[in-house]
Amino acid sequence: MDVGTGARGPVGGESTSSAGSGGGVDFFVSYTGADEAWATWVAEVLEAAGRTVAVQAWDSPAGENFVTWISVQMGAAARTVAVCSQAYFASHWCTQEWTGALAGRRLTPLRVADCPVPPVLSTISYRDLFDVDEPVARRRLLEAVGLVHPVRVSGGFPGRPAAPPSVGAVFPGRLPAVWNVPARNLLFTGRDTLLDGLRTQLAAGTGRVAIAALRGAGGVGKSQLAVEFAWRYAADYQLVWWVDAETPAGLLAGLAALANTLGIGSGDLPVRAGEALAELGRRQSWLLVYDNVGDPATLARMLPPATGRLVVTCRDPGVGRVGVELVEVGEFTRAESFALLRRYLPTLSDTAADQLADALGDLPLAVDQAGAFLATSGLPVHDYLALLATRPALLLAEETLHHPGLAATVTAARERLGSDHPGAAGLLDRLAFLAPEPIPLRPAGSEWLALGDPYTTHTALAAISRLALARRTDTTLQLHRLVHALLRARLTADQRRIALAGALDLLATVYPGEAEDPSAWPTYATLTPHVTAVAGHLADFPGLAEPDGFRLLLHRTCWYLHCSGQNHSVRTLSHTTRTRWITTLGPDHPDSQIITTALATALADLGEHRAARELAEDTLTRRRRILCDDHSLTLQSANNLANQMAALGEHQAARKLAEDTLNRMRRLLGHDHPDTLASANNLTLLLADLGEHRAARELAEDTLTRRRRILGDDHPHTLRSANNLAFHRAAVGEHQVARELAEDTLTRCRRILGEDHPDTLASAQNLAIDLSVLGEHQAARELAEDTLTRRRRLLGDDHPHTRDSAGQLELLLEQLGPAL
């Protein structure tokens, strides 16, 4: 059976037919979820004729792998009856079922819709059950499976009805006498879980009308889901009526039209609408669909009586206040996106389908538009993706067969928001320049993006949420990436500049905490995509002023990325920022020098020491000229330059600069100042490079003691000092003590910084050396191999740290010889 797209998972309940007993059956019914009504009708007709049948909708046990179950049932059944439709032949899993049955010459195809039959099936006979009344369909079914022989004499006048046998299943080919549902979408794909849940929810209503509200953003397919539900389960109802409920007048007009069809009521629209609802109260087995309800209050006034079922589609979560349980309709699964794209493009590769689905954010309407466009235009996928990135409104403007294009949908919703709540509309335009990731918003006075007082904040978020232009969770909003792009695309150049300036102002209100504090990293992780996105848009608006608060946040974000080990991201963000700030602020501006330091640090961490040294030296020269030799920022630059000189082998010059810097810091800042301790920590490494291990050990121990007292045992700077001290202790022969400190440090690094952080990997490498020296060769080898694997993945084969790990592992293996 179809899985992933058009899937039917196992249903609950114990089987009551012989199919559930594990024995063989006469027939197995193969079908896709869209044709379940046909499948159960076929099964009941066959069982009424005295045969045993296995059908997934009734017999698949809860909790069992239904793919395995189907395989077992097909193997045990004497014959497989295939319920054939376009959806059936499009399904990968159903194709496996019918081809398997065909190979065993045990297949009986039944077409339930006018659809082409695969060439391999054209050589065997099949029966059509569609476009005929139920007695004819029943006779054709029984003839197809050999339970009755074709009648070889006339049955009399063809128009005379025959008395059907008593069969409980409703014939799926019949539509209710009262019916106005829009045409079925023959390309409808997937959504079986939602359809099954919708049917279950409607069946559970007691004491009042059973209501299910399909809620979601424009383009997720709420209306198409309701259309498919009405068609798929039409046989369950005697009346199905579709109402365009976007406006109060539309809702009244739709109900008044129902009254006219039923031949009741007179007078104006409200009177006839009321008569229609009253008439429904005197009937059973009816279904109403209120499509695109715009006002919860209108819905509350026009609820139907408790004798039937109501499906509502809406964007506004406020519909829940009416007492309706919301069914959230979201994007396609990736498998559903693949399936719909291949309905248009059968030969589309997995890679291309994945690229398209990812770029389209699995939004059903956009996937439909993309598939149709590519199928008719012949445009290569890579060209489509490039065009989508630069001109989304062009590609997403054209209407589909069943819905306006996504561009028109987004534009209409934005225009309505501008009319109803201009402040919220302006906010949405600003948010469109952030990333399509969750955006934390708040009233002024806390740690997220500040909007204003609580009332202003929540009314603006509620207005945006009512039109489903963003997904809201408390005070967090997230825009779909295509909605995000289309909102920007509709703006003029001046409007984009204004909105981007507003986005900068929003981010300028944020203080996430100290970038070196791991407890602040989750906040930084949430904000980083938005900082990066806004910084990227600034390239389109040269000269746009960046608020002081935004520049501070951008620098802190770079430093967070460095502290958390994301050095490639630091290099990218700091490089583009430095280029921009040198142009707009000048190379001597403090912010230009700060971002240059961030870039130099990233380059050094990535092994690009010569480029890092040039930047560090330039920054030190400028700060000495502008600030003087003893300024704290000048001393920071001197410390950084000493590190780069040492990395390039200039050990004596680096030591001289480092010692001078440490002495100045102790005199000006004190022995316990964080900058002083950073300088001392770096000097220990220089001393070790020069072979002065005991001096390095003494200084490292003093630095660690101070950092533990001031920062605590788990601070990243403390852990770095602990790792260095373990290295220095090993260098002076204190291997057991070094091993104990290294083990404790590695455990803390893994917990605080993560398995892949550069400091964690440095700690792991040191511990591997200690283990090897102490004779624990297997543990040393395993740790060294893991460290090398991680460094290769994170840094590449050519990074100095990777080469160090590779050299250490090679030496370890040589020392061990054949022992391992």
C-alpha positions in Angstrom: 0.0 0.0 0.0 1.0 3.6 -0.5 3.3 4.9 2.2 4.6 8.5 2.7 2.5 9.9 -0.1 -1.1 8.6 0.0 0.0 6.5 3.0 -2.4 4.5 5.2 -0.7 3.6 8.4 -2.0 0.8 10.7 -5.4 1.4 12.1 -6.6 0.6 15.6 -8.8 -2.2 16.8 -8.7 -6.0 16.6 -9.7 -7.7 13.3 -12.9 -9.6 13.4 -12.6 -11.3 10.0 -10.7 -14.4 9.1 -7.9 -12.2 7.8 -6.8 -11.4 11.3 -6.4 -15.1 12.4 -3.2 -15.7 10.4 -4.8 -18.1 8.0 -5.2 -17.7 4.2 -8.1 -15.7 2.7 -9.8 -15.7 -0.7 -9.0 -12.1 -1.5 -6.6 -9.3 -0.5 -7.7 -5.8 -1.5 -4.8 -3.6 -2.7 -5.6 0.2 -2.7 -4.3 3.6 -1.9 -5.7 5.9 0.8 -7.6 8.1 -1.6 -9.7 5.0 -2.6 -10.4 3.5 0.8 -14.2 3.9 0.3 -14.0 1.8 -2.8 -11.8 -0.8 -1.1 -14.2 -1.3 1.8 -17.2 -1.5 -0.5 -15.4 -4.2 -2.6 -14.5 -6.1 0.6 -18.0 -6.0 1.9 -19.6 -7.1 -1.4 -17.2 -10.0 -1.5 -17.8 -11.0 2.1 -21.6 -10.8 1.4 -21.0 -13.3 -1.3 -19.5 -15.7 1.3 -15.8 -15.1 0.6 -13.0 -14.1 3.1 -11.3 -10.9 2.5 -8.3 -9.0 4.0 -8.3 -5.2 3.7 -6.0 -2.9 5.5 -8.6 -0.4 6.7 -10.3 -3.2 8.7 -7.7 -5.8 9.4 -4.3 -4.4 9.9 -3.5 -4.7 13.7 -2.4 -1.6 15.6 1.3 -1.4 16.2 2.3 -3.9 13.5 4.5 -2.9 10.5 1.9 -2.6 7.9 4.3 -3.1 5.0 5.2 -6.5 6.5 1.5 -7.2 7.2 0.5 -6.5 3.6 3.3 -8.8 2.3 2.1 -11.6 4.5 -1.6 -11.1 3.5 -0.8 -11.0 -0.2 1.2 -14.2 0.1 -1.7 -16.0 2.0 -4.5 -14.7 -0.3 -5.7 -16.7 -3.2 -6.1 -13.6 -5.3 -5.3 -9.8 -5.1 -8.0 -7.4 -6.1 -6.4 -4.0 -7.2 -8.5 -0.9 -6.8 -7.0 1.1 -9.7 -7.0 4.9 -10.0 -4.4 7.5 -11.0 -3.4 7.8 -7.4 -3.0 4.0 -7.2 -0.7 3.8 -10.2 1.3 6.8 -9.0 2.1 5.1 -5.6 5.4 3.4 -5.3 4.1 1.0 -2.7 1.0 0.1 -4.6 3.0 -0.5 -7.7 5.0 -3.1 -5.8 1.8 -4.8 -4.7 0.2 -5.1 -8.1 3.4 -6.0 -9.9 4.0 -8.7 -7.3 0.5 -10.1 -7.7 0.7 -9.9 -11.5 3.9 -11.9 -11.5 2.1 -14.7 -9.6 -0.9 -14.5 -12.0 -3.2 -13.7 -9.1 -4.3 -10.1 -9.9 -7.7 -8.8 -10.7 -7.7 -5.1 -11.6 -10.7 -2.9 -11.0 -10.7 0.6 -12.3 -12.6 3.0 -10.1 -11.7 6.1 -12.1 -11.0 6.9 -15.7 -7.2 6.6 -15.7 -4.6 5.2 -18.1 -3.5 1.6 -17.3 0.2 0.9 -17.4 1.2 -1.0 -20.6 2.1 -4.1 -18.7 -1.5 -4.4 -17.5 -3.0 -3.8 -20.9 -2.5 -7.5 -21.8 -4.9 -8.7 -19.0 -8.6 -7.9 -18.7 -9.9 -5.5 -16.1 -13.3 -4.2 -15.1 -14.6 -0.6 -14.7 -16.7 0.2 -11.7 -17.0 4.0 -12.3 -19.8 5.9 -14.1 -22.3 3.1 -13.5 -24.9 2.6 -10.8 -24.3 0.2 -7.9 -26.1 -2.9 -9.2 -24.0 -2.8 -12.4 -20.8 -2.2 -10.4 -21.6 -5.1 -8.1 -22.3 -7.4 -10.9 -19.0 -6.4 -12.7 -17.1 -7.0 -9.5 -18.5 -10.5 -8.9 -17.9 -11.4 -12.6 -14.3 -10.2 -12.4 -13.5 -12.5 -9.5 -15.4 -15.4 -11.0 -18.2 -15.6 -8.4 -20.9 -15.2 -11.1 -20.9 -15.9 -14.8 -21.7 -13.2 -17.3 -25.4 -13.2 -18.3 -25.7 -14.3 -21.9 -29.2 -13.1 -22.5 -30.8 -9.7 -22.2 -31.8 -8.6 -18.8 -34.7 -6.6 -20.1 -35.0 -2.9 -20.6 -31.7 -1.4 -19.4 -33.5 1.4 -17.5 -35.4 -0.9 -15.2 -33.8 -0.9 -11.8 -32.9 -4.2 -10.2 -33.4 -5.0 -6.5 -29.9 -5.1 -5.0 -29.0 -7.6 -2.4 -28.6 -6.4 1.2 -25.1 -4.9 1.4 -24.2 -2.6 4.3 -21.3 -0.7 2.6 -22.4 2.5 0.8 -21.5 2.4 -2.9 -18.6 4.8 -3.4 -19.6 5.8 -7.0 -22.7 7.7 -5.7 -22.6 11.3 -4.8 -25.2 12.7 -2.4 -28.3 14.2 -4.0 -27.4 17.6 -2.5 -23.8 18.3 -3.4 -21.9 21.4 -4.5 -18.3 20.6 -3.5 -15.6 22.0 -5.9 -14.0 19.6 -8.4 -11.6 17.0 -6.9 -7.9 17.7 -7.3 -6.7 14.6 -9.2 -3.1 15.5 -8.2 -3.9 15.6 -4.5 -1.0 14.0 -2.7 -0.5 12.5 0.8 -2.1 13.9 3.9 -3.6 10.5 4.9 -2.7 11.1 8.6 -4.6 14.4 8.6 -7.6 12.9 6.7 -7.8 10.0 9.1 -7.6 12.3 12.0 -10.2 14.6 10.6 -12.6 11.7 10.1 -12.0 10.4 13.6 -12.5 13.8 15.1 -15.8 14.3 13.3 -17.0 10.8 14.4 -16.3 11.7 18.0 -18.8 14.6 18.3 -21.5 14.0 20.9 -24.2 16.4 22.2 -23.5 19.1 19.7 -22.4 19.4 16.1 -19.1 17.7 15.5 -16.6 20.3 14.2 -13.1 20.1 13.0 -11.2 23.3 12.1 -8.3 23.0 9.6 -6.0 25.8 10.6 -2.8 26.9 8.8 -1.1 29.5 6.7 -2.1 30.3 3.1 -0.7 27.8 0.7 -0.6 24.7 3.1 -3.6 23.2 1.4 -6.4 23.6 3.9 -9.1 24.0 1.3 -7.7 21.2 -0.8 -7.7 18.9 2.2 -11.4 19.7 2.9 -12.2 19.1 -0.8 -10.4 15.7 -0.7 -12.2 14.8 2.5 -15.6 15.6 1.1 -15.0 13.5 -2.1 -13.2 10.6 -0.4 -16.0 10.1 2.2 -19.0 11.4 0.1 -20.7 8.1 0.5 -21.0 8.6 4.2 -23.4 11.5 3.8 -26.8 12.3 2.2 -26.0 16.0 1.9 -22.7 17.8 1.5 -22.6 21.6 1.1 -19.7 23.9 0.5 -19.8 27.5 1.7 -17.3 30.3 1.0 -17.2 31.8 4.5 -14.4 34.4 4.1 -16.9 37.2 4.8 -20.2 37.2 6.8 -22.1 38.0 3.7 -20.5 35.1 1.9 -21.4 32.7 4.7 -25.0 33.9 4.6 -25.2 33.6 0.8 -23.8 30.1 0.9 -26.4 28.9 3.4 -29.2 30.8 1.6 -28.2 28.9 -1.6 -28.6 25.6 0.4 -32.1 26.7 1.4 -32.9 27.3 -2.3 -31.6 23.9 -3.3 -33.7 22.3 -0.5 -36.7 24.2 -1.7 -37.3 25.9 1.6 -37.4 29.4 3.0 -38.1 32.8 1.6 -37.1 36.4 2.4 -33.7 38.0 2.7 -30.3 36.2 3.1 -30.3 36.0 6.9 -33.8 34.5 7.0 -33.0 31.9 4.3 -29.7 31.0 6.0 -31.5 30.4 9.2 -34.0 28.2 7.5 -31.2 26.2 6.0 -29.7 25.5 9.4 -33.1 24.7 10.9 -33.7 22.2 8.1 -30.4 20.5 8.8 -31.6 20.0 12.3 -34.4 17.8 10.9 -32.0 15.7 8.9 -29.2 13.2 9.6 -25.9 12.4 7.7 -25.0 15.7 6.4 -21.7 17.6 6.1 -21.1 21.3 5.9 -17.8 22.9 4.9 -17.2 26.5 5.9 -14.2 27.4 3.8 -11.8 30.2 4.8 -13.6 31.5 7.9 -12.3 35.0 8.5 -14.2 36.0 11.7 -14.6 33.7 14.7 -17.6 35.7 15.9 -19.4 35.1 12.6 -18.8 31.3 13.0 -20.1 31.4 16.5 -23.4 33.0 15.3 -23.8 30.5 12.4 -23.0 27.1 14.0 -25.3 24.4 12.6 -27.4 22.0 14.7 -26.0 18.9 16.3 -27.3 16.4 13.8 -24.4 16.5 11.4 -20.8 17.4 10.8 -19.0 20.7 10.1 -15.5 21.2 8.6 -14.0 24.7 8.9 -10.9 26.0 7.2 -9.3 29.1 8.6 -6.1 31.0 9.3 -7.1 32.6 12.6 -6.3 30.5 15.7 -9.1 32.6 17.4 -11.5 30.1 15.9 -10.6 27.9 18.8 -12.5 30.3 21.1 -15.7 29.1 19.6 -15.0 25.7 21.2 -13.6 24.2 18.1 -10.6 21.8 18.3 -8.0 23.1 15.8 -6.3 20.7 13.4 -3.0 22.3 12.5 -2.2 21.9 8.8 1.5 22.4 8.1 3.9 21.8 5.3 4.3 18.6 3.3 6.7 15.9 4.6 9.7 15.7 2.3 8.2 12.4 0.9 5.0 14.2 0.0 6.9 16.9 -1.8 8.8 14.3 -3.7 5.6 12.6 -4.7 3.8 15.7 -6.0 6.9 16.9 -7.9 7.1 13.5 -9.6 3.4 13.7 -10.6 4.6 16.5 -12.9 8.2 15.3 -13.5 8.3 11.5 -13.3 12.1 11.3 -14.0 13.1 13.9 -11.5 16.2 12.7 -9.5 16.2 12.4 -5.8 18.9 15.2 -5.6 16.9 17.6 -7.7 13.7 16.8 -5.9 15.4 17.4 -2.5 16.9 20.7 -3.7 13.5 21.9 -4.9 11.6 20.8 -1.8 14.2 22.4 0.4 14.1 25.7 -1.5 10.3 25.7 -1.5 10.2 24.9 2.2 7.8 21.9 1.4 5.0 24.4 1.1 2.3 22.5 -0.8 1.1 25.4 -3.0 4.6 26.3 -3.9 5.6 22.7 -4.7 2.5 22.4 -6.9 3.4 25.7 -8.7 7.0 24.6 -9.1 6.1 21.2 -10.5 3.7 22.7 -13.0 6.1 25.4 -14.1 9.0 23.0 -14.6 6.8 20.5 -16.5 5.5 23.2 -19.0 8.6 25.3 -19.3 11.3 22.7 -19.5 13.5 25.0 -17.4 16.4 23.1 -15.8 16.1 22.7 -12.1 19.3 24.6 -11.3 18.1 27.6 -13.3 14.7 27.5 -11.5 16.4 27.5 -8.1 18.6 30.5 -9.1 15.5 32.4 -10.3 13.6 31.5 -7.2 16.3 32.9 -5.0 16.3 36.3 -6.8 12.8 36.7 -8.2 10.4 34.5 -6.2 7.3 36.7 -7.0 7.8 36.0 -10.8 7.8 32.2 -10.3 5.1 32.0 -7.7 2.6 34.4 -9.3 0.7 32.1 -11.7 -2.5 30.5 -10.5 -2.8 26.8 -10.1 -5.9 24.9 -11.3 -7.3 25.0 -7.8 -5.8 28.0 -6.0 -4.4 31.5 -6.6 -0.6 31.7 -6.8 1.3 32.0 -3.6 2.5 35.5 -4.5 -1.1 36.7 -4.7 -2.1 34.9 -1.5 0.7 36.5 0.5 0.1 39.9 -1.1 -3.6 39.8 -0.3 -2.9 38.8 3.4 -0.3 41.6 3.8 -2.6 44.2 2.3 -5.4 43.2 4.7 -3.0 43.3 7.6 -2.0 46.8 6.6 -5.6 47.9 6.6 -6.5 46.2 9.9 -3.3 46.9 11.9 -0.7 49.1 10.2 1.7 48.8 13.1 1.7 45.0 12.8 2.1 45.3 9.0 5.2 47.5 9.5 6.6 45.0 12.0 6.1 42.1 9.6 8.0 44.0 6.9 10.9 44.4 9.3 10.8 40.8 10.3 11.0 39.8 6.6 14.7 41.0 6.7 15.5 38.6 9.5 16.1 34.9 8.9 13.2 32.5 8.3 13.8 31.0 11.7 12.0 31.5 15.1 12.2 35.2 16.1 12.0 35.9 19.8 10.0 39.1 20.4 9.1 40.7 23.7 7.8 43.7 25.5 10.6 46.1 26.4 12.7 45.2 29.4 13.8 41.6 28.9 16.5 39.8 26.8 14.8 39.4 23.4 13.9 41.8 20.6 11.9 44.7 22.1 8.7 45.9 20.5 7.2 48.1 23.2 4.7 47.7 26.0 3.0 44.3 26.6 -0.3 45.4 25.0 1.4 46.7 21.8 3.5 43.6 21.6 0.7 41.1 21.9 -1.8 42.9 19.8 0.7 43.1 16.9 1.6 39.4 17.2 -2.1 38.5 17.4 -2.9 40.5 14.2 -0.1 38.7 12.3 -1.1 35.3 13.6 -4.8 35.9 12.7 -3.8 36.0 9.0 -1.4 33.1 9.5 1.4 35.1 7.9 3.7 33.6 10.5 3.6 30.7 13.0 3.3 32.0 16.5 4.3 30.3 19.8 3.7 32.7 22.7 6.0 35.7 21.8 8.0 33.8 19.1 7.1 34.2 15.4 8.5 32.2 12.4 7.9 33.1 8.8 7.9 30.5 6.1 10.9 31.1 3.9 8.8 31.8 0.8 6.4 34.1 2.6 9.6 35.8 4.0 11.0 36.3 0.4 7.6 37.4 -1.1 7.1 40.0 1.6 10.4 41.6 0.7 9.8 41.3 -3.0 6.6 43.3 -2.8 8.4 46.3 -1.3 9.8 49.2 -3.3 13.5 50.1 -2.9 12.7 52.9 -0.4 10.3 50.6 1.5 13.0 48.0 1.7 15.5 50.5 3.1 13.0 51.6 5.7 12.1 48.1 6.7 15.8 47.0 6.9 16.6 50.0 9.1 13.7 48.9 11.3 15.1 45.4 11.5 18.5 46.9 12.6 16.8 48.9 15.3 15.0 45.7 16.5 18.3 43.8 16.9 19.9 46.8 18.5 17.7 46.3 21.5 19.1 42.9 22.3 21.6 42.0 25.0 22.1 38.2 25.0 24.7 38.2 27.8 28.5 37.6 27.7 29.6 35.8 24.6 32.1 33.7 26.6 29.5 32.4 29.0 28.1 29.0 27.9 24.8 29.7 29.6 24.2 32.5 27.1 25.0 30.4 24.1 21.4 29.1 23.5 20.3 32.8 23.3 23.1 33.6 20.9 22.3 30.5 18.8 18.8 31.7 18.4 19.9 35.2 17.4 22.8 34.4 15.2 20.8 33.5 12.0 18.9 36.8 12.3 22.1 38.9 12.8 23.7 37.1 9.8 20.6 37.6 7.6 20.3 41.4 8.4 24.1 41.8 7.9 23.7 40.1 4.5 21.0 42.5 3.4 23.2 45.5 4.2 25.2 44.7 1.1 22.2 45.9 -1.0 22.1 49.3 0.8 25.6 50.7 1.1 25.7 53.7 3.4 22.7 52.6 5.5 23.6 53.6 9.1 24.0 50.7 11.5 22.9 51.6 15.1 25.6 51.3 17.8 23.6 48.5 19.5 23.5 46.5 16.3 27.3 46.8 15.8 27.8 45.7 19.4 25.5 42.7 18.9 27.3 41.8 15.6 30.7 41.8 17.3 29.4 39.8 20.3 27.9 37.3 17.9 31.3 36.9 16.2 32.9 36.3 19.6 30.2 33.8 20.6 30.9 31.9 17.4 34.6 31.9 18.2 34.0 30.8 21.8 31.7 28.0 20.7 34.2 26.7 18.1 32.3 27.8 14.9 35.4 29.4 13.3 34.3 29.1 9.7 31.2 31.1 10.5 33.3 33.7 12.4 35.6 34.2 9.4 32.7 34.7 6.9 30.7 37.1 9.1 33.7 39.1 10.4 35.3 39.4 6.9 32.2 40.9 5.3 31.6 43.1 8.3 35.1 44.4 8.4 35.0 45.3 4.7 31.8 47.2 5.2 32.9 49.0 8.4 36.3 50.1 7.0 34.3 51.7 4.2 31.6 53.3 6.3 33.5 54.0 9.6 37.1 54.0 8.6 39.9 51.7 9.6 40.7 53.7 12.8 37.2 53.4 14.3 37.0 51.3 17.4 34.4 49.0 15.9 36.6 48.4 12.8 39.5 47.4 15.1 37.3 45.1 17.2 35.9 43.2 14.1 39.5 43.0 12.7 40.5 41.3 15.9 37.6 38.9 15.5 38.7 38.1 12.0 42.3 37.6 13.0 41.3 35.3 15.7 39.2 33.2 13.3 42.0 33.0 10.8 44.5 31.9 13.5 42.1 29.2 14.7 41.7 28.0 11.1 45.5 27.8 10.7 45.9 30.9 8.5 48.6 32.4 10.8 50.3 34.8 8.3 47.1 36.5 7.5 46.2 36.6 11.1 49.6 38.1 12.0 49.2 40.9 9.5 45.8 41.9 10.9 47.0 41.7 14.5 50.1 43.8 13.8 48.0 46.4 11.9 45.5 46.6 14.8 48.3 47.0 17.4 50.0 49.8 15.4 46.7 51.7 15.1 45.9 51.3 18.8 49.3 52.4 19.9 49.0 55.5 17.8 45.4 56.3 18.8 45.2 55.1 22.4 48.8 54.8 23.7 50.9 51.8 24.7 49.3 51.2 28.1 45.7 51.2 27.1 43.8 48.0 27.9 42.8 47.5 24.2 46.4 48.1 23.1 47.6 45.5 25.5 45.0 43.0 24.2 46.3 43.6 20.7 49.8 43.1 21.8 48.8 39.8 23.4 47.1 38.7 20.2 50.1 39.6 18.1 52.5 37.6 20.4 50.3 34.6 19.8 50.6 34.9 16.0 54.3 35.5 16.1 54.7 32.3 18.2 52.5 30.3 15.7 54.9 31.4 12.9 58.0 30.3 14.9 59.1 33.8 16.0 59.5 32.5 19.6 62.0 34.9 21.1 60.3 38.0 19.7 57.0 36.7 20.7 58.3 35.9 24.3 59.7 39.4 24.6 56.4 41.0 23.6 54.3 38.6 25.7 56.4 39.3 28.9 56.3 43.0 28.4 52.5 42.8 27.8 52.0 40.7 31.0 54.0 43.1 33.1 52.1 46.1 31.9 48.8 44.3 32.5 49.7 43.3 36.0 50.7 46.9 36.7 47.7 48.6 35.1 44.9 46.0 35.6 46.1 43.8 38.4 47.1 40.2 38.6 43.5 38.9 38.7 42.1 40.8 35.7 40.7 38.5 33.0 43.0 40.1 30.4 46.0 39.6 32.6 45.2 35.9 33.1 44.7 35.5 29.4 48.2 37.0 28.8 49.7 34.7 31.5 48.1 31.7 29.9 49.5 32.5 26.5 53.0 33.1 28.0 53.0 29.6 29.5 52.7 28.2 25.9 55.6 30.4 24.7 57.8 29.2 27.6 57.0 25.6 26.7 57.9 26.2 23.1 61.3 27.5 24.3 61.8 24.4 26.5 61.3 26.2 29.8 58.8 23.7 31.1 59.2 24.2 34.8 58.7 28.0 34.5 55.7 27.3 32.2 54.3 24.8 34.8 54.6 27.3 37.7 52.9 30.1 35.7 50.2 27.8 34.5 49.4 26.6 38.0 49.1 30.1 39.3 46.9 31.1 36.4 44.6 28.1 36.9 44.3 28.8 40.6 43.3 32.4 40.0 40.8 31.5 37.3 39.2 28.8 39.4 38.7 31.3 42.2 37.4 34.1 40.0 35.5 32.3 37.2 34.7 28.9 38.7 35.8 25.4 37.7 33.6 25.1 34.6 34.3 28.4 32.9 35.8 27.9 29.4 38.8 30.0 30.3 39.4 27.9 33.4 39.1 24.7 31.3 41.7 26.1 28.9 44.1 26.8 31.8 43.5 23.3 33.2 44.2 21.7 29.9 47.5 23.7 29.6 48.6 22.9 33.1 48.0 19.2 32.4 50.2 19.5 29.3 52.9 21.3 31.3 52.8 18.7 34.1 53.3 15.9 31.6 56.2 17.9 30.1 58.0 17.8 33.4 57.4 14.1 34.0 54.3 14.3 36.3 52.4 11.9 34.0 49.9 10.4 36.5 48.9 13.8 37.9 48.7 15.2 34.4 46.5 12.2 33.3 44.1 12.8 36.2 43.8 16.5 35.5 43.4 15.9 31.7 40.6 13.3 32.3 38.7 15.7 34.6 39.2 18.6 32.1 38.1 16.5 29.1 34.9 15.4 30.9 34.1 19.0 31.8 34.9 20.2 28.2 32.6 17.6 26.7 29.8 18.6 29.1 30.2 22.4 28.8 31.5 22.9 25.3 30.5 19.8 23.4 32.3 16.8 21.8 33.5 18.8 18.8 34.7 22.0 20.4 38.3 22.8 19.5 39.2 23.0 23.2 37.6 19.6 23.8 39.6 18.1 21.0 42.8 19.7 22.3 42.1 18.2 25.7 41.4 14.8 24.2 44.7 14.9 22.3 46.7 15.7 25.5 45.0 12.9 27.4 45.7 10.4 24.6 49.4 11.3 25.0 49.3 10.8 28.7 47.5 7.4 28.3 50.2 6.3 25.9 53.0 7.3 28.2 51.3 5.4 31.1 51.0 2.2 29.0 47.2 2.4 28.4 47.8 1.9 24.7 44.3 0.7 23.5 42.6 3.6 25.2 45.2 6.0 23.8 44.7 4.7 20.3 40.9 4.9 20.4 40.9 8.4 21.8 43.6 9.5 19.2 41.6 8.0 16.3 38.4 9.6 17.5 40.1 13.0 17.8 41.6 12.7 14.3 38.3 11.8 12.8 36.6 14.8 14.4 39.3 17.2 13.4 39.3 16.0 9.8 35.5 16.5 9.6 35.6 19.9 11.3 38.9 21.4 10.1 39.9 19.5 7.0 43.1 17.4 6.4 45.4 20.4 6.0 44.7 22.3 9.2 47.7 22.3 11.6 45.7 20.7 14.4 44.6 17.9 12.1 48.1 17.3 11.0 49.2 17.2 14.7 46.5 14.6 15.4 47.6 12.5 12.4 51.2 12.7 13.4 50.4 11.7 17.0 48.4 8.7 15.9 51.1 7.6 13.4 53.7 7.9 16.1 51.5 6.0 18.6 51.0 3.2 16.1 54.7 3.0 15.3 55.6 2.7 19.0 53.0 0.0 19.6 54.1 -2.0 16.5 52.3 -5.3 16.1 50.9 -5.2 19.6 47.7 -3.6 18.4 
